[in-house]
Amino acid sequence: EEIAEVLDIPPGTVASRKHHAAQRLRRELERTGHAL
């Protein structure tokens, strides 16, 4: 909520962006052999 407030965007957008960023990070780590 604090991030959404600072960026002046809806909390759902923050959650969505965090989710997609985590997915990208996970895929990249797996691709480079650093699976979590």
C-alpha positions in Angstrom: 0.0 0.0 0.0 2.8 2.4 0.8 4.5 1.7 -2.6 1.2 2.3 -4.3 0.7 5.5 -2.5 4.2 6.8 -3.3 3.9 5.9 -7.0 0.3 7.0 -7.1 -0.9 3.8 -8.6 -3.5 1.2 -7.5 -2.3 -1.5 -5.0 -3.3 -4.2 -7.5 -0.9 -2.8 -10.0 1.9 -3.0 -7.4 1.0 -6.6 -6.7 0.9 -7.4 -10.4 4.2 -5.8 -11.1 5.8 -7.7 -8.2 4.4 -11.0 -9.4 5.6 -10.5 -12.9 9.0 -9.4 -11.7 9.4 -12.5 -9.5 8.4 -14.7 -12.5 11.0 -13.1 -14.7 13.6 -13.4 -12.0 12.7 -17.1 -11.4 12.9 -17.9 -15.1 16.2 -16.2 -15.5 17.7 -17.9 -12.5 16.5 -21.3 -13.8 17.9 -20.5 -17.3 21.3 -19.8 -15.8 21.3 -22.9 -13.6 20.5 -21.1 -10.3 17.2 -22.7 -9.5 15.6 -21.6 -6.2 
